[in-house]
Amino acid sequence: MNTRRLIQHFLALVAKQQIPLYCDREGNPFIELPIDPQKRPWPLRSKTVRSWVFTECFQGLAFVPTPGAVDALLNILGGHAWQNIRNDHDSDANDACTITADHALSIEEINKRKVTLS
C-alpha cells in the first residue's frame, strides 16, 4: 500500500467514525481516538496516536507503514485539525480531560477494546 492510499484510508476512517480533529487556541492539533472510551484529546504527534495508526494499519489492512508514511498522514490530519479551532480547549490549562503525558496504550489494551477498521 502506498502513502496516498494510506492517507485516503485514514481520512475515510476519520469521516466514517466522526473522529474529532481540532486545534486548541495556540494551534496545537489534537485527536480524540476511538479506542479511548473517555474520548480525551490526544496531541496529534504523540506516541499513543502513532501507535494507534500503526495498530490500525496492521490489524485492519495487514500492512505496516513506514515512519515516513505515518508522518505524511499526521501532516494531513494536522491540516484537517486546523480547520477546526476550538477556543474552549486549552492544552495548557489544568484540564483533567486533556492528555498532557503520553502513556502509550499497550497492544493488549488495544486488542481488549476490539476496535477494527470497518
Secondary structure per residue as TSV (DSSP state, phi and psi in degrees):
chain	resnum	aa	ss	phi	psi
A	1	M	-	360.0	133.6
A	2	N	-	-89.8	170.6
A	3	T	H	-60.4	-40.7
A	4	R	H	-61.1	-44.9
A	5	R	H	-66.8	-35.8
A	6	L	H	-60.9	-46.8
A	7	I	H	-63.8	-44.6
A	8	Q	H	-60.1	-41.2
A	9	H	H	-61.1	-47.2
A	10	F	H	-70.6	-34.9
A	11	L	H	-63.6	-38.8
A	12	A	H	-66.0	-40.2
A	13	L	H	-63.3	-45.2
A	14	V	H	-61.0	-42.6
A	15	A	H	-67.7	-46.7
A	16	K	H	-64.0	-44.2
A	17	Q	T	-90.0	1.6
A	18	Q	T	50.2	51.6
A	19	I	-	-77.4	119.5
A	20	P	-	-67.1	130.1
A	21	L	E	-126.1	128.6
A	22	Y	E	-161.1	166.9
A	23	C	E	-112.8	149.0
A	24	D	-	-79.8	-178.8
A	25	R	T	-66.1	-16.8
A	26	E	T	-90.5	-3.4
A	27	G	-	91.6	13.1
A	28	N	-	-82.1	123.9
A	29	P	E	-79.7	141.6
A	30	F	E	-133.0	158.3
A	31	I	E	-138.8	144.7
A	32	E	E	-102.3	106.7
A	33	L	-	-71.7	137.9
A	34	P	T	-67.3	-15.6
A	35	I	T	-85.3	-7.1
A	36	D	-	-97.7	108.0
A	37	P	T	-63.5	-21.1
A	38	Q	T	-88.0	-5.6
A	39	K	-	52.7	45.4
A	40	R	-	-80.1	151.5
A	41	P	E	-77.5	126.6
A	42	W	E	-108.2	137.1
A	43	P	E	-56.9	132.2
A	44	L	T	-58.2	-31.8
A	45	R	T	-96.1	15.1
A	46	S	S	-73.7	161.5
A	47	K	H	-62.5	-36.1
A	48	T	H	-63.8	-43.5
A	49	V	H	-66.0	-42.8
A	50	R	H	-61.0	-42.5
A	51	S	H	-62.8	-39.5
A	52	W	H	-61.3	-43.7
A	53	V	H	-61.2	-49.2
A	54	F	H	-61.3	-42.0
A	55	T	H	-66.0	-43.5
A	56	E	H	-61.3	-41.0
A	57	C	H	-64.1	-45.9
A	58	F	H	-68.1	-46.8
A	59	Q	H	-74.7	-41.7
A	60	G	H	-88.8	-26.3
A	61	L	H	-122.3	-3.4
A	62	A	S	52.5	48.0
A	63	F	-	-146.8	137.2
A	64	V	-	-111.3	112.5
A	65	P	-	-74.9	158.4
A	66	T	-	-76.0	155.9
A	67	P	H	-57.0	-34.2
A	68	G	H	-64.6	-37.7
A	69	A	H	-67.0	-39.4
A	70	V	H	-66.1	-41.2
A	71	D	H	-60.3	-43.2
A	72	A	H	-62.0	-43.7
A	73	L	H	-60.4	-46.2
A	74	L	H	-65.0	-32.5
A	75	N	H	-63.5	-44.4
A	76	I	H	-65.1	-44.6
A	77	L	H	-63.2	-36.4
A	78	G	H	-61.4	-39.7
A	79	G	H	-62.4	-39.0
A	80	H	H	-68.3	-36.3
A	81	A	H	-63.0	-34.7
A	82	W	T	-64.8	-19.9
A	83	Q	T	-75.6	-9.3
A	84	N	-	-134.1	89.1
A	85	I	B	-87.6	124.4
A	86	R	-	-106.7	113.1
A	87	N	T	-76.3	-15.6
A	88	D	T	-84.9	-5.1
A	89	H	-	-113.6	120.9
A	90	D	-	-124.2	111.6
A	91	S	T	-69.5	-16.9
A	92	D	T	-88.5	-15.0
A	93	A	S	-73.7	160.6
A	94	N	-	-81.6	64.5
A	95	D	-	-91.4	118.4
A	96	A	T	-64.1	-17.5
A	97	C	T	-89.5	-9.6
A	98	T	S	-94.1	132.6
A	99	I	-	-80.2	117.5
A	100	T	-	-105.7	-29.3
A	101	A	S	-109.4	138.8
A	102	D	-	-96.9	98.5
A	103	H	-	-103.4	100.6
A	104	A	-	-60.5	137.9
A	105	L	-	-72.2	140.3
A	106	S	-	-74.4	157.6
A	107	I	H	-58.5	-38.3
A	108	E	H	-61.9	-41.3
A	109	E	H	-65.5	-40.2
A	110	I	H	-65.8	-43.5
A	111	N	H	-65.3	-32.0
A	112	K	H	-61.3	-33.0
A	113	R	H	-81.1	-12.3
A	114	K	T	48.4	48.1
A	115	V	-	-87.5	124.4
A	116	T	-	-127.8	162.8
A	117	L	-	-84.7	111.9
A	118	S	-	-133.7	360.0
